[in-house]
Amino acid sequence: MSDSLTQENVTLDDLDGEPGNVLQLVSFHVGDEEFAIDILGVQEIIRMVELTPVPNAPYFVEGVINLRGKVIPILDLRSRFGLPSADRTKETRIIVVEFEKTVLGFIVDSVEEVLRLPESLIESPPITGRGGSAEFHRGIGRVKGRLLMLLDLGQLLGVAV
């Protein structure tokens, strides 16, 4: 990955039950919330660059970039989650992912860390009935007193791909 990230592991001592499958995740912030996606889908993390707008694109498609000769659509997760826009900072990043042979990027407020999380520490997402980002959750992970919302790339990108 392009940026240095801290790596946090949840050890077997942290588990309440039998160890099972362990997911390796990249965590990041959008607004006040912390989210995570499976690292296997992440190609790279880059600093924010200038985007070229795309006419008539969905509201959450911020534009496209040219990344080493490939044109990649960039989605603004704040817009996708129905959050108000915010100023971009030196911490703003684009997470480039591949999903079902499609490469695209997400704009996030900051990238936190790479961590390993046993599936036994992941709970089903709560039913909120509010829409917004809740429909994109795969589950909620508990890591050392924090709650991570694991995103389902299929749901998140369903309209975009």
N, C-alpha and C positions, 0 to 999 in steps of 0.2 A: 504494500500500500504506500501511497505517496507521503502521507503524514505519519508521524510517530504517534502511536496510541499506547496507552497503558493497557496491560493485559491482567485481568483478574480471573482467578480460578476459584471455583467453589469446590472444596475438597470433599472427600467422602465423609469426613467428620462433620461437615455441615449438613449432611443429609439426615432426614428423619427415618427413612426406610431403606429398602434395598436399592442399590445403584441400578440405573437402567441406561438408556441411551443418553448421551451428552451432546447438546447442541453447542456449536461455537457461533457466537453472535457478535455483531457490531452494534454498539449502542450509540444513540444520538438524541439531541434535543430538538424539538419543534415547539416553540412557545415554552410553557412551563412544564411540559410533559417529557418523559424519557421513553424512547421507543427503541426497538431492536429488530434487526433482520438477520437471517441466517447468512453467515459469512460466505457460504458456498456460492451464493448468487452475486456477491460483490466482486466486481472486476478491479475497481480502484476508487480512491477518494482523492478528489482534486480541489484546489482552491477555487473560489468563485471567479468566473471569467465573464467577459461580455457575451451576451446572448443575442441571437438574431431572431426577432419576432416572427411568428408564423400566422398569417392572416387566417381567420375563421377556425383557429384551433380551439379545443375545449378550454374553458376558463382557467383550468389549472395547469395548462401547458404554457410555460413561460417563454419558450422559444427553442432554438436549436443551437448546438455548438459543433465546431469541427474539431474532433479529437483524433489526432494522428491520421487524418485523411478520411475519417468516418463521420458522417453527420448524425448527431445523436439528439433526440428530443429531450428536453429538460422539463420536469414537472416541479411545480412549487408545492411542497407538502402543506404549507400554511393554507394556501388556497384550497387544496384538495380536502383538507380537514375543516374548512369553514372558519379558519382563524383570521384575524385581521393581519394585514401586511405589516412588516417591520423593516426597519433599516437593515441593510446588509452590513456586517462587521468583518473584522479580520478573522473571526472564527467561523463565518459562514462557509459551508462546504457543499460540494456536489458529490453525491455517492452514485457512482456509475455501476449499474447492475445489469445482469443478463437474465431474462426470464422468457422461457419458451422461444429461444433463438432470437429474441428482440433485445437490443441494447438500448438503455435509456438512463437518464440521471434524475436524481431527486435533489432539490435544494433543501438543506437542513440548516438550522441555526448554529449547531456545533456538533462535532463528533466527539464522543467521550472515550470509549475503550473497546477492546476486543475482550470478550469473556466467554467462559465455558459454563454452561448451565445445564444441570441434569433435568431431563424431562419430568422427573418427579416433583420438581419445584415450579412447574408450570400448571396453572389452573385455567379452566375454561373462562373465556371472557364474560363479564357480567352482561346481562340483558338490561340495557339502559333505556331503550325506546326513544332515544334522543337523536339518532342518526349521527351525523358528523363523522368523526374518526372511528367511532365504535364499530361500525360495520366492517372495518378493515382489520380488526383484531383477530389474531389466531389464538391468543391466550395472554395471560398475565404471568410474568415470571417474578419470583421473589429472590432478591439477591441482597444479602446483608442489610436488611431493613429498607431496601428500596423496592419499588414496584416498576417493572419494565413492561411496556405494552409491546408484545411481539406482533409484528405486522404480517398479514397474509398478502404476499405480493400478487397473487392471482386476483384477489378482491380489489386491492389497491389499483391495479393496472387494468382491470377488466374493461373499462371504458376506453382506455388509452391504446391498447394493443389490438 
